[in-house]
Amino acid sequence: MIVRIRQASLYASQPNKPLTHKGKTVNHLPMNTRRRGRAFVADARQPAGKLIPLVAAIASLSFATAAHAQALETTLSTVTVKADAQKPDGHLATKTRVGKVVQDPHDVPQAITTITRGLIEEQEANSLREALRNVSGLSFNAAEGGRSGDNMMLRGFYTFGDIYLDGIRDTAQYNREVFNLEQVDVLRGAAAMLFGRGQAGGVINQVSKTPMLYGINKVGVGVGSDGFFESKADLNQRLGETTAFRLNMMHRDEDSSRSNPLSGTTPEIHRQGIAPSLAFGLGTNHEVVLSHLWVQTNDRPDYGVPFNNAAKKPESNWGQSTYWGSSGNFDESQTNVSTLSYLWKISPDTQWRTVARAANYYRSYWAVAPQGALTANSLSNLAKTREFDTDNFVLQSDFSTAFNLLGMRHELLTGVEYLKEDSKRWTLANLGTTTRPLYKSGHYTSAAPNTYNGDTYSAYVQDTVEFVKDWKATVGVRRDEMRSSYQAPVGTAGASTSYRGDFGENSYRTGLSWQPAAAQHYYIGWSDSFSPTADLYQLSGSAFPAERSKVSEIGAKWLLLDGNLAFRASLYNAVKNWERNTDLEATASVLTQKRHSNGLELELAGRVTDKWEVFSGLSLIDAEIDEVAPRQGTTYGNANFVGKMPRNTPKQTFNLWSTYALPYGFKVGGGMEFKSKRYGGAPTTNTATNQAAFNPNWVPSYTRWDAMVAYEQAKYAVKFNIQNVFDKLYYDAIYDNGGFTYVGQPRRFILSAEYKF
């Protein structure tokens, strides 16, 4: 008898469908099998007597009953059991690699939020920013220092350098899409021991779609208000016994309800992407995946609206629909990421995974920062211009094994990493006049760019020991050695200012877990992280120690309703020292010498019934500045900020999305997003005597409601989404130093259709 059992996909869904043999129902998988089961294919062509041991071995999957096995006289025809690749995977994730190895999120002793493919598709979330609205305790930054790419706050801390693609750092500032993603994992808290330099808020890891041995093919198109149009495709083809190819494609255009009333100019989005991947050895002990990601943008950027200096609130004289940009504004980018990964499954408990990646990020833009009077054309002092060209190379290797030693079970994880970063940055030159400026890519204020070069060498080891039944202790340490340099042209040709940053830092992780039952997990953990002064180009602060964060967390995770509904709760304390300014335009490299954040998080995800799904999160944050920055040249920290809430840190956030399946293939759903009041403004001033009172700009709280209705059949699906149902005026993101804020998405209708084959 030949039996072949293959994992269909790292994140394959398991629909609750009956199993059939010769057109008859054999048995029915319980609801929780979707969570714990694996997709497999079994061939049985031997006498029934030889099949009985196999049936007994997989009885937990209800592959066949004993009575049915005895009824077979001679042979069985081929029986196939597989996951429905076309069906979204729901709201509950069952796999994650944020711990370097594939784990169930329930077993990770740290708070994790996972945005699944099913959730992304239901909400018609067409960018990473839209998908991250489902993460409680997260807020958005607006175009800090001219950077209008993805930039978020988590638990009140920057995530600028904490965005990853398949476990590898993805630091360049660009607008990320989700067409190529299987899910997005958010590991909360300091994670430097696993990932290297980072912040106290956590890690955002994008998980790419990869080839599978069963076919999934679907194409879709969507149209909507304000010129929305999107086409996409997800095509998977099995090429051999263990080989498959997958291709994901996307093209999207968007206009806007906002426009410049003097010129008629509107912001625009034009984006496209291709993500091919080829896998060899699927289901074997040697798996190789070769992939590439290409994303191109050609947008007209929108920096939002200014604040009213007197009221300290967003300017309302011109209304929600007013756009400050000009017709010449542009945001052009091209991202190329090539990855080669190799997984060697040495034994059931031992594996070695190595990944090599080469990436290039190019971006050039001219945008208008809204301030003062509205004009048809940008004034030169309102222009935000920049051009980047960044090359990164990463070689990462991780080894994991499990063994018994001295009567205790050990789960050992160790690895090494090399990261090379080379970046050039230019400021674009005005080719026009003061009143009618003109900027183009490739035309700079200086022939020589600002350059950044960094080499980071890392090694780590972690051991998780089950020292008593159901009790595990985790201890890990990592060493990072960073060698970096930064050069900036100054004045005459050939002159420059140079900074060097050479750092050697240790990062630690400890934790204690108690799992008295499969559905319960209680843990307490401590971790730290660092970010050197060389990070994010802030080399001018080399006189101060590296940024350091320490996070303590206590939490619990429960699986309810036979494992179909997950509920987690966590309490944390995060302390950050020597907080750096990520604004490229800032003169001060250090924002605060010390600040902290205490918080409570609750999250619910999964199926309440076969028809009813829910995803919800609540975050309560109590954050304060404890010590302002020391003197930096002529810049002093403002003592009046001590005891105040840090910028862009909402005290309360809440998100909810729920769907219900109706008869005949219909489904309805909806949800909401709430964020409380947030401040803008940096805790620095220019002189020792000018200690201004704490009176920052702020944006009001808001609640946004969304809704969806869908009709799905085996071969096709139609879906209608309403984003911001009540057309609520809200402000989505705040500029780092409080100068302006971005207007949230007005009410938008999207009608989409999908064909599966």
N, C-alpha and C positions, 0 to 999 in steps of 0.2 A: 504493500500500500504506500502511496505517495501522499504525504501531507505537507502542504506549504502554507505557512502562516506568515503573513506580511503586515506590517504596520502601514496602513494606507497613507497616512500623513501625520506629521508631528502634532497637528492640531485638527485632525479629522473629526467631523461631527458623527454622532451615532443616533440616527433617528429612531423613534419608537414605532417600528413597523413589524408586522408578523413575519416569521420565517416560513418559507414554503418549500415543499418537496413534491415534484411532479404536479404542480398546480394546487396542492393542498396545504393548508396551514399546519405546520409541525408544532409550533409552540409560540408563545409571545414573550418577548423580552420585557422584563420589568422596567419601570421608568428609570430606575437608577443605573441600569446597564448602559444607558447613553453616556453616563458620567464615567464609569469605570471600565467599560468594555473597550476592545480594540477591533478595528475592522480586520477581517481575515478572509482568505479563500482556502477552502479545503477540498481536495480531490480524493475520492474514495472509490477504488475499483477492485477491491479484494472481498473475499467471502465475509459474510456478516459476522462469523465467529471471530475473525481477526479485527473487526471494527469495534467490538465491545469495549476493549481497554481505552480506545480513543474517546468513545462516548462518555465513559466514566471520567476521563481526564478533563473534559470540557463541559461537565454537567452544569456548572455554574452559569454557563451561557445558554442553557436550555437548547442546545443544538439539536438534540433528539431525545425523546423519552425512551426508557428501557423497553417499554412495551412495543414501541414502534420498531426498535432495533431487532427484537426477537421475531417480529412479523416478517422481516426480510428473509427470503429464502436463499438467495445466491449472492447477488451483487447489488451494489448501490450505484445509481447513475451519479454524475457530478452534482454536488450540492454547493452552491455559492452563497455566501453571506458577506455583504459589503455595506459600507456606509453610503448613503445618498449624497454624492458630492455636490448636487445642485442645491441642497437644502441648507439655508443659513444655520450656523452653529448655535443659535440662541444667545442668551445673555450671560451664561455661566461658563467660564473658562476652566478647562481641566488640565491644561499643560502650560508650562512656562519655562523659559531658560534664563531668567534673570539671576538665578543662582549658579550660573555657568553650566549646569547639567539640567536635563529635562526633569521637571518635578511637577507634582500637583500643587497649585498655589496654596491649597489647604495645609500642606506639610511644611511650608516655608515659615520660619519663625520671625517674620517681619511683615508689615502691612503691605499688601499688593492690591492694586486696582487694575483689572484687565478689561479693555474695550474690545469686544469680539467683533469679528467680521459681520455676524448677524445684526449686531446693534448698529454698526456703521451703515449697513445697507438699509435698514429700516428707517433710519433718520435722514437718509440721503445726505450724510456728512461727506462732503467732497474735498476736504482738506484735513490735515492733521489738527489744525486749530479747532475746526468744528467738532472733530471726534473728541478732543480733550475737554469739551464742555461737560462731558460725563464724569469728570474727575473732580470730586469735592476738594476744597482747599486750594484750588488752582485759579490763578488770575493771569491776565495777559498784559504784557508790556507793549507800548506803542513806539516803535521806531527810534529806539535809543541811539543817540549820536548819529542819526541818519540810517540806522539799520532797521529796515522794515520787514525783515524775515521773522521766522518763528522765534519767539522769546517769551517765556512764561515764568511765573512765580509759583512755587509749590511750598505750602506751609509757611509762606512769607519770605522765601529765599529764592534767589535766582536759579534758573536751570539752564542758563546760557551755554555752559560747557557740559551739560549733563544729558544731552540728547544723543541716543545711540541707534544704530541700524544693525540689527542682528548681533548685538553685544559688542559692537565696535564703535568708537567715538565718532560722532557726526557733527562736528562743531561749527561748520560753515553756516553763515547766515543766509538761508534761502527759504522759500515757501514750500514746505513739504506737502506732498499729496498722499492719498491713501489707496489709490487704485492697485498698487502692488503689495499691499499689506494684508496679512492674515489676521493680525491683532496688534494691539498696542498695550504693552505692560508698563505700569508705573510702580516702581519699587520705592516706597517712601522711606525717608530717613537717610542718614549718611551711608554711603556704599563704596567708599574709597578702597576698602580692603579687596573688594571684588573687581572694581572698575578703574581704580586709579583716581587721580585728582578730581575733586568735585565739591558740591555744596551740601548743605544740611537738609535741603528739601527732599531730594531723592533723584532717581534716574528714570528717564522716559525712554523706553526701548521699543523701537519699531520692529515688528517681526514680518519678514518678507514671505510672500507666497513662494512655494517651491514645487517642483514637479512631483507627480504621483503616478502610481501604476494603474489607476483606473481613470477613465476619461471624464473630464469636466470641461464642457465647452458652453460658453454663454456670451452673448453680445447684447448690449443695451444702449438705449438712447433716452435722453431726458430733455424736456423743454420747459421753460418757466418764464415768469415775469422778469422785467428789467433785462431782457435779452439773454437770459440763461439758456445755454445749450451745451450738452455734454454727450459724448459717445465713448463707449468703452467696451473692451473685450477681455475675456479670461479664457484662454484656450490651452488645453492640456492634451498631449498625445503620447501614448505609450509606444515606444520605438522598438522594444525588445523585451526579453524576459525580465531584465532588471534595469532597463533604461527608459527614461521619459523626458519629454521636452514640454516647457510651459512658456506661454507668451501672454503678458498683460499689456494692454495699451489703453491710452486715455487721451482725449482732446476735449477742452472746455473753454467756452467763451462766456463772459459776463459783462453786462453794462451795469448801470447804477441808477438809482432814483435821485442821486445827488448830482448837481451840476453847478458850474460857475455862471451866475446870472448875467455877468457882463460879457462872457464869451461863448456860453453854451457848452463849454468843454465838460466832459464827464469822466470820472475814473473808469478804467476798464481792466479786465482780466482776460488774458489769452495764454493758455497753458496746454502743454502736451507732454506725454511721456511714453516710454517703451521700456519694458522690463522682461527680457528673455532669460531663461534659465534652463540648463541641461544637467541631468542627474544620471550617474552611473552607479551600478551596484546596489540599487534600492532593495531593501529586504535582506541584504547580505551583510557580512561582517566588515565590508569595505565599501563605504559610500562616499562618492565624490560629487560635488555640486559646483558648477561653474555658472555664474550669473553676472548680469550687467544691468545697471539702472541709468537711464538717460531721461532727464527732465529739463524742459525748456520753458521759460516764461518770457512774455513780452507784454508787460502790464503798463498801465498809467496809474501810478501809486496815489493813494489817498492818505494824507497825514491827519485827517480829521478836522477838528475845530479848536480855536484858541480858548483859553480861560478868560473870564471877566476879572480883571485885576482887582476891582473893588469888591465884588461879591465872592470871589474865589471859586466860582462855579463855572461850568462850561458856558461859553457865550451863546446866548439865545436870540440875539437881535436879528440874525439872518435865518434862523430856523434849521431844522434837521436836514433839509435837502441842499444846503449850500456847500459847494466844493470850492476850495481855495486854489486848486491847481491850475496849470496852464496846459495848452494843447501840446507844447513841446516836451512835457514831462515824460519820462520813460523809466522803466525798470526791466532790464534785460539780464537774463541769467541762463546759464547752462551748467548742468550737473552731470558728471559721468563717474560712476562708481562700479569698478570691476572687482569681483570677489571669487576666490577659489577656496573651497572648504573640503576637508578630508576627515571622515569619521571612521576610526578603526575600533570595532567592537571586539576587544580581545577576549572577553568572557562575558557571561551575563551580568557580572558585577564590576567589570573593568572596561574602560574605554579611553581612547585618546583622540582628541579633536584639535585640528590645526587649521587656521584660517589665515589667508593672505589677502590683502586688499590694497588696491591703488585707486585713488580718487582725485578728481580735479573739479574745483568749484570756481566758476567765473561769474562775476556779477558787476553790472554797471548801472547806475541810476542817477536821475535828477528828479528831485521832488521839491515841493513847496511846503515849508513849515508854516502853518496858519498862525498869523499874529498880526495885530493891528488892523488897518483898513483892508477891505477886500479890493483886489485889483484884477484886471483882465489878464495881466501878465505878471509873472513873478518878478520881484525886485531881487537884485543880486544878494542882498544881505538876508533874504528869506530862503535862499536856495540851499538844499541839502544835496550834495553830490559826493559820489564815491565810486571807485572801481577796485574790485578785488580780483586776484588770481591766486588760488590756493591749491597746492599739491600736498596730499597726505599719503603716506605708505604705512601699513600696519602689518605686523606678523605676530600672531597670537597663537599660543599652544596651551591646551588644558588637558590634564590627566586626572581621572577619577577612578577610585576603586573602593571596594568594601571588603572587610576581612574581620576575623575574630582574633583577638589578642588579649591574653590574661582574663579570659572569660567575658570580655566585653566586645560588642559590635562597634567597629570603626567605619566611618565613611570619610575617606581621605580625598581631598581636592587640592591640586597644586597646578601651577602654571607659570609661564613667562610671557612677556610681551615687549615688543619694540614698536615705538611710534615715532615717525619722522614727519615734521610739519614744516612746510615752506610756504610763505605767504608774501605777496606783494600788494601794496595798497597805494592808490593815487587819489588825489583830489582833482576833479575835472575843472578845466579852465573855461571862463566865460568868453565865448567867441562873438558875443553880441555887444549890447550896450547896457548901461545900468538900468534903464527903464524897460528895455526889451532884451533880456539876456538870452543866450543860446548856448547850450551845452551838448557835446557829443562824445560818444565813447572814443577813447584813444587820444583825446586832447587834454593835456594835464597842465597843472600850474607849475610843475617841476619835472624835469626829464628823469630824475632819479626817484624811484618810489620809496615809501617806507617799507622796510623788509623785516620779516620775522622768521627766524630759523630755530627749530627746536628738535632735540633728540631726547626721548624718554625711554629708559630701560627699567623694566619692572619684573618682579618675581613675587609670588605669594604661595602660601600654604594654609590650609584650613582642615581641621579634623572635627568631626561630629561623632561623639561617643555615647552609646547607650549604656550607661554605667549601672543603671537599675532598670528593670522592665518598665517600659513606657516613659522613662526619663532620659533625655538626651542633653548633653552639653556641647556647645560649639565654641571653638577658639580658633581665630585666624589672624594672620599677620601678613602684611605686604610691604615691600620696599620699592620705592620709586626714586630713580636718579634722573634728574632733568638738567640738560645743558641747553641753554637758549641764548639768543642774542637778538637785539632790536636796533635798527638804524633808521634815523629820520633825517632827511636833508634839511639844512638850515642855511638861510641866506645865500651866499655866493655859491656858484657851481662847484661841486666837489666837497663842500663842507657838510658835516653831518653830526648829529648827536647820537651816541651809541650807548646802549645799556646791555649788561649781561646779567643773566640769572642762572645760577648754578645751585640746585637744590637736591638734597637727599632727605626724603621724608618716609617715616613709617606710618602705617595705618593699621588699625586693629578692629576686630569684631569679636564679641563674646555674646553668648546667649544660653538660656536654659529653657527647654521645652518639656511639657508634660502632655502626653496624649493617652489618657486613660481608656479611650474608645476611639474607633475609627472616625466617628463623627465629631470628636472634640479635640481641640488643640489650644493649650494655654502656654504662653511664653513670656519671657522677659529678656530684653536684649540691650546691649550697649555697643555703639559703633562710633567711629570718628572719621573725619575726612579733612583734606587740605586742598588748598589752591594757591600755588606760589605766585609771587608778584609778576612772574613772566607770563602767566596765563592772561588771556584776553588783552594782550598788548600793554598791560599796565606795568611795564618795566621801570618806569620812573619812580615807583615806590619801593625800589630795591633796598632802601635803608631800613625798611620795616620787616618784621617776620612774615612768613607765609600765613595766609588765611587758614584758620583752624576752626573746625566744628566738632561738637560732641553731642550725640543724640542718645537719650535713654527712652526706651519704649516698653510698655507692658500691654499685652493684648490677648484676645481670645478669638477663636474661629470655630464656628459650628456648622455642620451640615445637617439640614433639616429635610423632611419629606423624602426619605430614602436617598439622600444625597443630591437631590435636584435643586435645592435652594440653599445658598450659602449666606451666612450672616457673620460679620466680623466687627469687632470693636477694638479700639486702641487708644491709649493715653500716651502722650510723649512730651518730653522736654528737650529742646534743642538750644544749644548755646553756641554762638559764633563770635570769634575773635578776629580782629583785623580785617573787617569786611571791606573788600575792594570795590571800587567804582568801575562798572563795565562800560561807561560812556566814553567813547573814543575822543570826544571833544572836551572832556573834563580836565581841569588842571590838578585836581586832588585825586590821588590814587587810592586813598583810604577814606571810606565813608564813616564808619564807626569803629571804635576800638573794641566794643563788646555790645552784643544784644542777644536777646533770648526770645523763644517762642514756645508756649505751652499750648497743648491742644487735645481735643477729643474728636475721634472720627468713628462714624458708624456707616456700615455699608451692607446692602442686601442685593443679591443677584441670583437669578435662576428662575425656575418654574414653580409656581404655586400649585398649578394643576397642569394637565396635558395641554390645556388651551390658554392658560394665563401665565404670562412671563412678566418679570419686573426687574428693573435695575435702578438702584437709588443709593444716594450717599449724602451724609451730613458731616460738616466740618465746623468746629468751633475753635477759634484761635485767639489766644491772649498773648500778644507780642508787644515787647517794649525795647526801647533803646536804653542800654545801661550806662554806656560811656561813649562820648563822641570822639571823633578822630583827634589825634595830637596835631600839633602844628606841622604843616607841610609847606615850607617856604614862607610865603606871605598869607597863606590860607590857614584859617583856624577853624576848629570844630565849634559848633554853636551849642553852648551848654543848655540853652532853652529847649533842646530836643530830648534831653534826658528824661526818661519816664514816658515818652510819647510813642505812639504806634508807628512802626516803620511804614514807608510808602507802599502803596498797592498791596496791602495786606488786609483783606476783608475779615471782620470778626466772625461772620457767619456765611457759609455757602451751603446750598442744598440743591440737589438735582434728582429728577425722577423721570423715568421712561417706562411705560407699561404697554403691553399689547395683549389682545384677546382674539383667539381664532374662532371665527363664526362658521356655520355650515357652508358647504358648497365652495370652499376655497377662499372665503373672504376673511380678512383680518383688519381690525381697527386698533389704533394705538395713539398715544399722546404722552406729553410730559411737560416738565417745566424746569427752568434754571433760575436760581435766586442767588444774588450776591449783595452783601451789605455795603455800606458806605466805605469808600477807599480814599486815601490821601495820595497826593503827588508832591514831590519836592525832596531835595537832598539836604541832609543835616550839616551843611557847611556854609561858611560865609567868608568874606574877603579879608577882613581885618580883625585884630584882637578886640577892638572897641565896638565894632558893629555886630553885636549879639542880638539879632532880630528876634522878636517874639515868635512863638510857634503859631503861625497862621497860614498853613499851606493851602494850595488848591485842593479841591476834592470833587469827587463825582458821587451822585446819590445812589442809593440802593436801587435794584431793579428786579423784576420778575418777568421772564420771557416764557411764553407758552408755545408749544409746537403740537401738531396733530398729523395723523396719517391714516389712510385707508388703502388696502391692497386687495388684489384678487390674484390668486396663484393657482396654476394648474401644472401638470407634469412638464409640459413643454414651454410654457410661457407664464409671464407674470406682468401685471399692470399695477402701478402704485401712484398715489396722489398725496403729496406732502404739502403742508402749510407751515412755514417757519415764521415765528413771531405772529401768532394768530391774531392778536389784538393790536398789532402795529404799534407796540410800545416803543417810545423814545427812550433809549438807554445808551450808556457809554461803556464800550466794551473794554478798552485798554487805555492806559495812562502813559504818557511820555515820562521817561525816567525822572527828569528834573521838574516835572509839573507844568511844562509850558503849553501843552495841548493834550487833547484826548480824542480817541477814535470813536466815531458814532457806530453803534451796533446795527446789525442787519435789520432793515425794515421788513414789513410783511412781504413774504415771497411765496409764490405758488410754483410747484414743480410737479409735472406729470412725466412719469418715466415708464418705460416698457423694457422687458427683457425676454429674450428667446434662448432656449436651452436645447442643445442637441448633442 
